[in-house]
Amino acid sequence: MRPGGALPRRMALAALAAAQPGGVLACALPPSIILTLPTGHYLAGAGATVALTAVFAAASHRLPAFRTHVLWRGRQWLPGMLTSYLGLVLMIGLLFLGFHGARDPMHNLLTLVFWTGVWVVLPLASILLGDLWRGLNPWTAAVRLVRHVLGWQGQIGLARSGYWPAVLGLFAFTWFQLVSLHPDDPLTLAQVISAYWLVIFLLGVAEGEDWVRQGEFLTVYLTFLSRIAPIWRRDQGGRVTLCAGLPGAQIVAMPPLPPSAIAFLTLALAALTFDGLIETFFWMSLIGENPLEFTGRSAVQGVNTLGLLAAWALTAGSILGALALGKRMGRVAGPFWTLAGPAMLAFLAIAAGYHAAHYLMTLLTAGQYALAALNDPFFRGDALLGLEPFYISMGFLTDRGFMTALWNTQFALILGAHLLALLLALRLSAQDAPVSARPMAHLPMTVLMIGYTVLGLWILSSPRGA
């Protein structure tokens, strides 16, 4: 469980070294902290998934309403364009540190803030509090300003491509994170982010700022995750409405996903699965690597690229295959995509739950380094956040009570995501009378969701190396 490849392993090693009373010698082996979900949790989760699935299916006529409740209405006090400019300024500052700061990823704010803040903390916050990225998006204000200065308000037809540009961006990012050689190198990361921002900016100027919401992968991903939030806000005409509801209440009101959005969601699910699988002993033995003597990323770039593609193909194929089989078993008439579009919305819950469970350990370990760097960005004893100097500690990993709570949390996130997805699938199908009237149409997808949950628990329980 790590963003940017070796970064959390380096953090773990540095923390363990700092805890030693004497000198530290370098080791040629690539050791790491190995945490596995106890087998009992894995087996209990598999049994609970099957049992609760049966209970929920039997009580499908008494589903929760997923209503939206308005908590507060008022005037928007901070313009969205202003916060977008702030996001752009912060990004430029971090890029400057990436280009000119320390090359050690544990002593460079760009690496720490991006891999921990943007890729871990922000998605988790969005799952709880709604779409926080929309206000900080570093493209929106810049695109609007340049289009206004140029007097260009037209389009070049990119909107017709749907979510496919975001699919391409997500695949490139996932490859960079999991397969490329130096995703945690500050200079490399700064170069990649700069090039990517420029490409999206130019396309946004050509097509319009609204295109960014469906063409930029991070915006699409965080927007999808935010649909799970029990609290969210709506902005319209300078007014703000604060809403609340059961997790997933926003999903019930979403339109069906088009094929390009389905491709994006299946890739996101595959990326999370492969990120957990790539360092397990099972995967390493499959590709002929000794997990205790890992030869390095360069030796497995090709096979891991193929593995990522295979994971995407298997994820998309199994989900779409289950939908097609359910359509046939239930004898549901109509085009395939009219069934797949609404059904795929339920998988947003699985994506959110898996992201939270997968990166929880990264939040607790790498998050300490990010917090320390934000408090003392130049590593000279400052306390910009008002925090006293503190030592990075991994001592909690030896505390049985804490680790039991952590395992239980990961277990609950995986199981809860499955149950919420099942509830949403039943609710969404209930809105479609022809489908809900044919129980056999749900059977293949229900079995697939159970299998997906068991797979997630198995990956968490698997020992890992590298």
Kinemage of the C-alpha trace (Angstrom):
@kinemage 1
@onewidth
@group {chain A} dominant
@subgroup {mainchain}
@vectorlist {calphas} color= white
{ca met a 1} P 0.000 0.000 0.000
{ca arg a 2} L 2.022 2.919 -1.159
{ca pro a 3} L 1.886 5.930 -3.377
{ca gly a 4} L 4.827 6.516 -5.622
{ca gly a 5} L 6.465 3.141 -5.303
{ca ala a 6} L 9.448 3.119 -2.935
{ca leu a 7} L 8.567 6.294 -1.028
{ca pro a 8} L 6.682 4.709 1.900
{ca arg a 9} L 9.313 1.986 2.150
{ca arg a 10} L 12.021 4.647 2.432
{ca met a 11} L 9.913 6.416 5.039
{ca ala a 12} L 9.481 3.232 7.011
{ca leu a 13} L 13.213 2.489 6.883
{ca ala a 14} L 14.096 6.020 7.942
{ca ala a 15} L 11.683 5.830 10.857
{ca leu a 16} L 13.036 2.466 11.980
{ca ala a 17} L 16.588 3.752 11.665
{ca ala a 18} L 15.774 6.831 13.721
{ca ala a 19} L 14.444 4.603 16.471
{ca gln a 20} L 17.745 2.691 16.821
{ca pro a 21} L 20.142 3.768 19.584
{ca gly a 22} L 23.320 3.142 17.593
{ca gly a 23} L 24.643 3.530 14.083
{ca val a 24} L 22.850 2.211 11.033
{ca leu a 25} L 24.421 0.250 8.193
{ca ala a 26} L 22.960 0.160 4.702
{ca cys a 27} L 21.513 -3.115 3.518
{ca ala a 28} L 21.565 -4.437 -0.037
{ca leu a 29} L 18.182 -6.063 0.414
{ca pro a 30} L 15.035 -3.975 -0.053
{ca pro a 31} L 13.327 -4.632 3.299
{ca ser a 32} L 9.924 -3.228 4.137
{ca ile a 33} L 7.297 -3.328 6.836
{ca ile a 34} L 4.996 -6.255 6.103
{ca leu a 35} L 1.487 -5.931 7.536
{ca thr a 36} L -1.129 -8.495 6.729
{ca leu a 37} L -4.794 -8.689 7.593
{ca pro a 38} L -5.184 -11.700 9.937
{ca thr a 39} L -6.578 -14.768 8.206
{ca gly a 40} L -9.471 -14.800 10.646
{ca his a 41} L -10.631 -11.417 9.357
{ca tyr a 42} L -10.317 -12.621 5.788
{ca leu a 43} L -12.412 -15.741 6.422
{ca ala a 44} L -14.929 -13.888 8.584
{ca gly a 45} L -15.263 -11.236 5.910
{ca ala a 46} L -15.953 -13.812 3.236
{ca gly a 47} L -18.650 -15.443 5.356
{ca ala a 48} L -20.167 -12.132 6.447
{ca thr a 49} L -20.270 -10.916 2.853
{ca val a 50} L -22.268 -13.928 1.718
{ca ala a 51} L -24.593 -13.855 4.731
{ca leu a 52} L -25.320 -10.133 4.620
{ca thr a 53} L -25.771 -10.238 0.865
{ca ala a 54} L -28.486 -12.843 1.332
{ca val a 55} L -30.150 -10.769 4.069
{ca phe a 56} L -30.089 -7.600 1.964
{ca ala a 57} L -31.444 -9.415 -1.069
{ca ala a 58} L -34.285 -10.891 0.982
{ca ala a 59} L -35.164 -7.455 2.355
{ca ser a 60} L -34.885 -5.689 -0.993
{ca his a 61} L -38.486 -4.515 -0.686
{ca arg a 62} L -37.502 -2.440 2.362
{ca leu a 63} L -34.575 -0.491 0.963
{ca pro a 64} L -33.553 2.873 2.449
{ca ala a 65} L -34.860 5.882 0.569
{ca phe a 66} L -31.488 7.635 0.075
{ca arg a 67} L -33.210 10.997 0.491
{ca thr a 68} L -31.365 14.312 0.355
{ca his a 69} L -31.805 16.688 3.305
{ca val a 70} L -30.983 20.383 3.070
{ca leu a 71} L -28.981 21.558 6.093
{ca trp a 72} L -28.251 25.150 5.161
{ca arg a 73} L -28.590 27.685 2.362
{ca gly a 74} L -26.600 30.865 2.012
{ca arg a 75} L -24.486 33.095 -0.179
{ca gln a 76} L -21.161 31.888 -1.504
{ca trp a 77} L -18.599 33.892 0.442
{ca leu a 78} L -15.475 32.825 -1.461
{ca pro a 79} L -15.646 32.862 -5.286
{ca gly a 80} L -14.689 29.586 -6.955
{ca met a 81} L -12.312 31.348 -9.346
{ca leu a 82} L -10.368 32.801 -6.420
{ca thr a 83} L -9.821 29.388 -4.850
{ca ser a 84} L -8.822 27.994 -8.260
{ca tyr a 85} L -6.141 30.693 -8.553
{ca leu a 86} L -5.012 29.767 -5.039
{ca gly a 87} L -4.740 26.123 -6.104
{ca leu a 88} L -2.666 27.170 -9.117
{ca val a 89} L -0.325 29.297 -6.979
{ca leu a 90} L 0.162 26.430 -4.528
{ca met a 91} L 0.922 24.068 -7.399
{ca ile a 92} L 3.491 26.461 -8.862
{ca gly a 93} L 5.168 26.774 -5.469
{ca leu a 94} L 5.379 23.010 -5.074
{ca leu a 95} L 6.719 22.617 -8.603
{ca phe a 96} L 9.435 25.159 -7.829
{ca leu a 97} L 10.497 23.009 -4.878
{ca gly a 98} L 10.383 19.951 -7.111
{ca phe a 99} L 12.724 21.558 -9.656
{ca his a 100} L 15.052 23.327 -7.257
{ca gly a 101} L 14.618 21.661 -3.877
{ca ala a 102} L 16.200 18.605 -2.291
{ca arg a 103} L 16.210 15.446 -4.402
{ca asp a 104} L 15.472 13.315 -1.351
{ca pro a 105} L 11.722 12.571 -1.588
{ca met a 106} L 11.421 12.657 2.198
{ca his a 107} L 12.813 16.202 2.230
{ca asn a 108} L 10.853 17.690 -0.653
{ca leu a 109} L 7.345 19.072 -0.191
{ca leu a 110} L 6.282 18.311 -3.756
{ca thr a 111} L 6.672 14.556 -3.341
{ca leu a 112} L 5.185 14.508 0.139
{ca val a 113} L 2.229 16.763 -0.627
{ca phe a 114} L 1.356 15.131 -3.951
{ca trp a 115} L 1.591 11.456 -3.028
{ca thr a 116} L 0.216 11.871 0.479
{ca gly a 117} L -1.952 15.001 0.309
{ca val a 118} L -3.386 14.955 -3.194
{ca trp a 119} L -3.534 11.209 -3.776
{ca val a 120} L -4.432 10.014 -0.245
{ca val a 121} L -5.809 12.752 2.011
{ca leu a 122} L -7.857 14.645 -0.587
{ca pro a 123} L -9.739 11.558 -1.857
{ca leu a 124} L -10.458 10.446 1.717
{ca ala a 125} L -11.720 13.926 2.590
{ca ser a 126} L -13.828 13.983 -0.575
{ca ile a 127} L -15.426 10.660 0.397
{ca leu a 128} L -16.495 12.244 3.681
{ca leu a 129} L -17.148 15.899 2.804
{ca gly a 130} L -18.012 16.003 -0.891
{ca asp a 131} L -16.211 17.499 -3.862
{ca leu a 132} L -13.383 19.550 -2.339
{ca trp a 133} L -11.280 19.442 -5.509
{ca arg a 134} L -13.699 21.549 -7.560
{ca gly a 135} L -12.720 24.718 -5.723
{ca leu a 136} L -8.975 23.997 -5.797
{ca asn a 137} L -8.824 22.827 -9.413
{ca pro a 138} L -5.697 24.585 -10.824
{ca trp a 139} L -7.055 24.667 -14.393
{ca thr a 140} L -10.502 26.253 -14.108
{ca ala a 141} L -9.585 29.887 -13.435
{ca ala a 142} L -6.567 29.883 -15.758
{ca val a 143} L -8.590 28.441 -18.642
{ca arg a 144} L -11.416 30.935 -18.157
{ca leu a 145} L -8.997 33.873 -17.970
{ca val a 146} L -7.076 32.949 -21.137
{ca arg a 147} L -10.255 32.254 -23.105
{ca his a 148} L -11.562 35.665 -22.050
{ca val a 149} L -8.320 37.443 -22.991
{ca leu a 150} L -8.201 35.688 -26.366
{ca gly a 151} L -11.870 36.330 -26.991
{ca trp a 152} L -12.324 32.652 -27.814
{ca gln a 153} L -15.496 31.018 -26.517
{ca gly a 154} L -15.772 28.248 -29.095
{ca gln a 155} L -15.068 24.533 -29.030
{ca ile a 156} L -13.071 22.087 -31.127
{ca gly a 157} L -15.233 19.004 -30.553
{ca leu a 158} L -13.372 17.402 -27.626
{ca ala a 159} L -16.624 17.128 -25.670
{ca arg a 160} L -17.760 14.441 -28.123
{ca ser a 161} L -14.944 12.191 -26.886
{ca gly a 162} L -16.675 11.819 -23.521
{ca tyr a 163} L -14.451 10.537 -20.728
{ca trp a 164} L -11.887 8.875 -22.998
{ca pro a 165} L -9.207 11.580 -22.459
{ca ala a 166} L -9.594 11.017 -18.713
{ca val a 167} L -9.268 7.258 -19.254
{ca leu a 168} L -5.987 7.831 -21.088
{ca gly a 169} L -4.794 10.176 -18.331
{ca leu a 170} L -5.683 7.727 -15.571
{ca phe a 171} L -3.874 4.873 -17.309
{ca ala a 172} L -0.759 7.014 -17.829
{ca phe a 173} L -0.836 8.115 -14.184
{ca thr a 174} L -1.316 4.562 -12.912
{ca trp a 175} L 1.579 3.356 -15.045
{ca phe a 176} L 3.739 6.204 -13.746
{ca gln a 177} L 2.811 5.400 -10.141
{ca leu a 178} L 3.103 1.614 -10.233
{ca val a 179} L 5.468 0.743 -13.085
{ca ser a 180} L 7.796 3.650 -13.920
{ca leu a 181} L 11.250 3.772 -12.383
{ca his a 182} L 11.249 6.998 -10.344
{ca pro a 183} L 7.724 8.203 -9.443
{ca asp a 184} L 8.943 9.503 -6.085
{ca asp a 185} L 11.882 11.514 -7.486
{ca pro a 186} L 10.992 15.199 -6.975
{ca leu a 187} L 12.496 16.379 -10.283
{ca thr a 188} L 10.814 13.625 -12.301
{ca leu a 189} L 7.501 14.271 -10.575
{ca ala a 190} L 7.776 18.025 -11.200
{ca gln a 191} L 8.470 17.448 -14.892
{ca val a 192} L 5.527 15.068 -15.269
{ca ile a 193} L 3.084 17.337 -13.430
{ca ser a 194} L 4.216 20.394 -15.409
{ca ala a 195} L 3.826 18.641 -18.756
{ca tyr a 196} L 0.439 17.234 -17.799
{ca trp a 197} L -0.861 20.582 -16.517
{ca leu a 198} L 0.193 22.274 -19.751
{ca val a 199} L -1.534 19.657 -21.937
{ca ile a 200} L -4.813 19.904 -20.022
{ca phe a 201} L -4.562 23.701 -19.965
{ca leu a 202} L -4.157 23.946 -23.744
{ca leu a 203} L -6.996 21.511 -24.373
{ca gly a 204} L -9.160 23.354 -21.864
{ca val a 205} L -8.521 26.686 -23.591
{ca ala a 206} L -9.473 25.115 -26.902
{ca glu a 207} L -12.621 23.363 -25.639
{ca gly a 208} L -13.739 25.294 -22.549
{ca glu a 209} L -13.442 24.977 -18.785
{ca asp a 210} L -16.432 22.615 -18.570
{ca trp a 211} L -14.470 20.036 -20.578
{ca val a 212} L -11.931 19.759 -17.757
{ca arg a 213} L -14.617 18.140 -15.579
{ca gln a 214} L -14.836 15.145 -17.898
{ca gly a 215} L -11.463 15.184 -19.641
{ca glu a 216} L -9.014 15.494 -16.730
{ca phe a 217} L -8.564 12.225 -14.841
{ca leu a 218} L -7.978 13.598 -11.316
{ca thr a 219} L -11.064 15.811 -11.555
{ca val a 220} L -13.185 12.892 -12.772
{ca tyr a 221} L -11.810 10.506 -10.132
{ca leu a 222} L -12.322 12.856 -7.186
{ca thr a 223} L -15.767 13.839 -8.449
{ca phe a 224} L -16.798 10.186 -8.634
{ca leu a 225} L -15.462 9.457 -5.129
{ca ser a 226} L -17.240 12.506 -3.706
{ca arg a 227} L -20.613 11.067 -4.737
{ca ile a 228} L -20.341 8.716 -1.742
{ca ala a 229} L -20.079 11.576 0.774
{ca pro a 230} L -22.831 11.863 3.411
{ca ile a 231} L -22.318 15.658 3.394
{ca trp a 232} L -21.939 17.761 0.273
{ca arg a 233} L -22.571 21.221 -1.150
{ca arg a 234} L -24.231 22.533 -4.251
{ca asp a 235} L -23.142 25.787 -5.857
{ca gln a 236} L -25.505 27.631 -8.168
{ca gly a 237} L -25.728 31.290 -9.078
{ca gly a 238} L -23.579 32.490 -6.190
{ca arg a 239} L -25.663 30.538 -3.688
{ca val a 240} L -24.542 27.537 -1.654
{ca thr a 241} L -26.716 24.697 -0.421
{ca leu a 242} L -25.306 22.311 2.183
{ca cys a 243} L -26.899 18.861 1.926
{ca ala a 244} L -26.757 15.590 3.825
{ca gly a 245} L -27.996 12.059 3.288
{ca leu a 246} L -27.032 8.421 3.452
{ca pro a 247} L -23.689 7.638 1.775
{ca gly a 248} L -24.496 7.238 -1.886
{ca ala a 249} L -27.567 9.464 -1.874
{ca gln a 250} L -25.992 11.512 -4.661
{ca ile a 251} L -25.425 8.376 -6.743
{ca val a 252} L -29.112 7.525 -6.851
{ca ala a 253} L -29.774 10.868 -8.534
{ca met a 254} L -26.936 10.542 -11.080
{ca pro a 255} L -27.638 9.848 -14.753
{ca pro a 256} L -26.460 6.474 -16.121
{ca leu a 257} L -22.767 6.287 -16.915
{ca pro a 258} L -21.864 6.357 -20.622
{ca pro a 259} L -19.460 3.715 -21.999
{ca ser a 260} L -16.437 6.012 -21.657
{ca ala a 261} L -17.222 6.621 -17.959
{ca ile a 262} L -17.643 2.862 -17.448
{ca ala a 263} L -14.181 2.368 -18.963
{ca phe a 264} L -12.804 4.971 -16.535
{ca leu a 265} L -14.428 3.339 -13.509
{ca thr a 266} L -13.278 -0.175 -14.413
{ca leu a 267} L -9.732 1.145 -14.881
{ca ala a 268} L -9.866 2.858 -11.475
{ca leu a 269} L -10.989 -0.394 -9.843
{ca ala a 270} L -8.311 -2.358 -11.694
{ca ala a 271} L -5.609 0.129 -10.662
{ca leu a 272} L -6.516 -0.200 -6.970
{ca thr a 273} L -6.551 -3.989 -7.249
{ca phe a 274} L -3.241 -4.173 -9.091
{ca asp a 275} L -1.644 -1.695 -6.685
{ca gly a 276} L -2.451 -4.100 -3.861
{ca leu a 277} L -1.468 -7.179 -5.837
{ca ile a 278} L 1.820 -5.995 -7.338
{ca glu a 279} L 3.927 -6.488 -4.194
{ca thr a 280} L 2.324 -9.666 -2.866
{ca phe a 281} L 4.363 -12.848 -2.692
{ca phe a 282} L 1.769 -14.392 -5.006
{ca trp a 283} L 2.402 -11.897 -7.810
{ca met a 284} L 6.163 -11.980 -7.403
{ca ser a 285} L 6.234 -15.750 -7.583
{ca leu a 286} L 4.006 -15.557 -10.640
{ca ile a 287} L 6.500 -13.335 -12.470
{ca gly a 288} L 9.552 -15.239 -11.232
{ca glu a 289} L 10.795 -12.736 -8.629
{ca asn a 290} L 12.112 -13.560 -5.167
{ca pro a 291} L 10.167 -11.189 -2.879
{ca leu a 292} L 13.062 -11.093 -0.401
{ca glu a 293} L 15.633 -10.271 -3.096
{ca phe a 294} L 13.704 -8.000 -5.422
{ca thr a 295} L 15.828 -7.077 -8.450
{ca gly a 296} L 14.207 -3.648 -8.915
{ca arg a 297} L 11.514 -1.999 -10.989
{ca ser a 298} L 13.565 -1.921 -14.158
{ca ala a 299} L 13.584 -5.713 -14.269
{ca val a 300} L 9.798 -6.010 -14.110
{ca gln a 301} L 8.615 -2.982 -16.066
{ca gly a 302} L 7.439 -4.993 -19.024
{ca val a 303} L 5.630 -7.701 -17.089
{ca asn a 304} L 4.037 -5.194 -14.721
{ca thr a 305} L 2.792 -3.152 -17.677
{ca leu a 306} L 1.200 -6.298 -19.070
{ca gly a 307} L -0.144 -7.074 -15.603
{ca leu a 308} L -1.807 -3.684 -15.362
{ca leu a 309} L -3.417 -4.133 -18.769
{ca ala a 310} L -4.527 -7.643 -17.822
{ca ala a 311} L -6.021 -6.408 -14.543
{ca trp a 312} L -8.021 -3.797 -16.440
{ca ala a 313} L -9.178 -6.328 -19.023
{ca leu a 314} L -10.204 -8.836 -16.340
{ca thr a 315} L -12.011 -6.185 -14.276
{ca ala a 316} L -13.913 -4.747 -17.218
{ca gly a 317} L -14.576 -8.158 -18.720
{ca ser a 318} L -15.906 -9.688 -15.488
{ca ile a 319} L -18.170 -6.735 -14.666
{ca leu a 320} L -19.560 -6.288 -18.164
{ca gly a 321} L -19.788 -10.067 -18.571
{ca ala a 322} L -21.812 -10.373 -15.357
{ca leu a 323} L -24.130 -7.612 -16.564
{ca ala a 324} L -24.557 -9.300 -19.930
{ca leu a 325} L -25.242 -12.662 -18.271
{ca gly a 326} L -27.757 -11.072 -15.905
{ca lys a 327} L -29.500 -9.416 -18.829
{ca arg a 328} L -29.774 -12.792 -20.525
{ca met a 329} L -30.844 -14.733 -17.419
{ca gly a 330} L -33.443 -12.113 -16.564
{ca arg a 331} L -34.568 -11.875 -20.181
{ca val a 332} L -34.327 -8.099 -20.000
{ca ala a 333} L -35.077 -6.421 -23.308
{ca gly a 334} L -33.357 -3.336 -24.667
{ca pro a 335} L -29.792 -2.239 -25.477
{ca phe a 336} L -27.000 -3.532 -23.222
{ca trp a 337} L -25.730 -0.077 -22.253
{ca thr a 338} L -29.157 0.981 -20.931
{ca leu a 339} L -28.683 -1.709 -18.283
{ca ala a 340} L -24.933 -1.283 -17.751
{ca gly a 341} L -25.044 2.513 -17.339
{ca pro a 342} L -27.204 2.572 -14.180
{ca ala a 343} L -25.758 -0.670 -12.758
{ca met a 344} L -22.176 0.620 -12.896
{ca leu a 345} L -23.066 3.514 -10.601
{ca ala a 346} L -23.105 1.076 -7.679
{ca phe a 347} L -19.395 0.355 -8.212
{ca leu a 348} L -18.572 3.914 -7.173
{ca ala a 349} L -19.095 2.719 -3.594
{ca ile a 350} L -16.569 -0.094 -4.083
{ca ala a 351} L -14.022 2.322 -5.584
{ca ala a 352} L -14.390 4.670 -2.602
{ca gly a 353} L -14.179 1.915 0.001
{ca tyr a 354} L -11.176 0.276 -1.641
{ca his a 355} L -9.308 3.567 -1.940
{ca ala a 356} L -9.869 4.284 1.763
{ca ala a 357} L -8.841 0.788 2.920
{ca his a 358} L -5.897 0.573 0.533
{ca tyr a 359} L -4.239 3.860 1.516
{ca leu a 360} L -5.064 3.899 5.228
{ca met a 361} L -1.598 2.702 6.227
{ca thr a 362} L 0.022 5.211 3.890
{ca leu a 363} L -1.952 7.971 5.611
{ca leu a 364} L -0.653 6.896 9.023
{ca thr a 365} L 2.981 6.509 7.970
{ca ala a 366} L 3.785 8.848 5.077
{ca gly a 367} L 1.304 11.330 6.519
{ca gln a 368} L 3.662 11.958 9.427
{ca tyr a 369} L 6.428 13.000 7.058
{ca ala a 370} L 4.082 15.261 5.104
{ca leu a 371} L 2.858 16.943 8.292
{ca ala a 372} L 6.407 17.446 9.547
{ca ala a 373} L 7.462 18.928 6.196
{ca leu a 374} L 4.507 21.310 6.118
{ca asn a 375} L 5.349 22.444 9.633
{ca asp a 376} L 9.056 22.884 8.761
{ca pro a 377} L 9.249 23.096 4.928
{ca phe a 378} L 12.893 24.207 4.820
{ca phe a 379} L 14.009 21.757 7.539
{ca arg a 380} L 15.602 24.448 9.694
{ca gly a 381} L 13.531 24.147 12.876
{ca asp a 382} L 10.515 26.281 11.878
{ca ala a 383} L 7.006 25.641 13.187
{ca leu a 384} L 4.730 27.229 10.579
{ca leu a 385} L 1.750 25.148 11.719
{ca gly a 386} L 2.435 25.862 15.364
{ca leu a 387} L 3.519 22.295 16.054
{ca glu a 388} L 6.429 21.510 18.303
{ca pro a 389} L 9.236 19.527 16.644
{ca phe a 390} L 8.336 15.851 16.701
{ca tyr a 391} L 9.967 12.620 15.687
{ca ile a 392} L 8.469 10.396 13.040
{ca ser a 393} L 7.432 7.189 14.767
{ca met a 394} L 6.281 3.776 13.582
{ca gly a 395} L 5.954 2.489 17.120
{ca phe a 396} L 2.227 2.059 16.731
{ca leu a 397} L 2.932 -0.839 14.367
{ca thr a 398} L 4.036 -2.901 17.390
{ca asp a 399} L 0.964 -2.046 19.473
{ca arg a 400} L -1.441 -4.970 19.303
{ca gly a 401} L -4.466 -2.889 20.296
{ca phe a 402} L -3.786 -0.254 17.662
{ca met a 403} L -3.122 -2.804 14.937
{ca thr a 404} L -6.302 -4.697 15.806
{ca ala a 405} L -8.246 -1.458 15.429
{ca leu a 406} L -6.509 -0.791 12.120
{ca trp a 407} L -7.307 -4.283 10.811
{ca asn a 408} L -10.907 -3.911 11.921
{ca thr a 409} L -11.140 -0.565 10.146
{ca gln a 410} L -9.799 -1.979 6.880
{ca phe a 411} L -12.124 -4.954 7.231
{ca ala a 412} L -15.114 -2.659 7.845
{ca leu a 413} L -14.251 -0.432 4.887
{ca ile a 414} L -14.082 -3.351 2.448
{ca leu a 415} L -17.225 -5.026 3.769
{ca gly a 416} L -19.093 -1.726 4.079
{ca ala a 417} L -18.240 -0.807 0.490
{ca his a 418} L -19.669 -4.110 -0.711
{ca leu a 419} L -22.896 -3.720 1.250
{ca leu a 420} L -23.373 -0.118 0.159
{ca ala a 421} L -22.767 -1.133 -3.462
{ca leu a 422} L -25.346 -3.879 -3.097
{ca leu a 423} L -27.891 -1.483 -1.600
{ca leu a 424} L -27.283 1.011 -4.381
{ca ala a 425} L -27.558 -1.696 -7.032
{ca leu a 426} L -30.915 -2.819 -5.626
{ca arg a 427} L -32.164 0.754 -5.345
{ca leu a 428} L -31.050 1.660 -8.850
{ca ser a 429} L -32.645 -1.455 -10.287
{ca ala a 430} L -35.843 -0.714 -8.372
{ca gln a 431} L -36.050 2.493 -10.393
{ca asp a 432} L -36.086 0.326 -13.504
{ca ala a 433} L -39.250 -1.786 -13.318
{ca pro a 434} L -38.347 -4.249 -16.102
{ca val a 435} L -35.070 -5.144 -14.366
{ca ser a 436} L -36.316 -5.190 -10.770
{ca ala a 437} L -39.164 -7.487 -11.752
{ca arg a 438} L -36.636 -10.171 -12.783
{ca pro a 439} L -34.607 -11.289 -9.715
{ca met a 440} L -32.422 -13.616 -11.799
{ca ala a 441} L -31.006 -10.558 -13.565
{ca his a 442} L -29.240 -9.578 -10.316
{ca leu a 443} L -27.665 -12.964 -9.574
{ca pro a 444} L -24.457 -12.744 -11.681
{ca met a 445} L -23.652 -9.234 -10.468
{ca thr a 446} L -24.326 -10.196 -6.833
{ca val a 447} L -21.964 -13.166 -7.117
{ca leu a 448} L -19.335 -10.930 -8.749
{ca met a 449} L -19.593 -8.354 -5.945
{ca ile a 450} L -19.101 -11.101 -3.356
{ca gly a 451} L -16.053 -12.332 -5.247
{ca tyr a 452} L -14.664 -8.823 -5.539
{ca thr a 453} L -15.002 -8.290 -1.791
{ca val a 454} L -13.292 -11.596 -0.992
{ca leu a 455} L -10.498 -10.658 -3.415
{ca gly a 456} L -9.987 -7.339 -1.663
{ca leu a 457} L -9.761 -9.021 1.750
{ca trp a 458} L -7.375 -11.647 0.360
{ca ile a 459} L -5.053 -8.971 -1.011
{ca leu a 460} L -5.032 -7.204 2.360
{ca ser a 461} L -4.230 -10.523 4.059
{ca ser a 462} L -1.424 -11.468 1.667
{ca pro a 463} L 2.232 -11.064 2.717
{ca arg a 464} L 4.169 -8.704 0.520
{ca gly a 465} L 7.742 -7.862 -0.270
{ca ala a 466} L 9.780 -5.447 -2.402
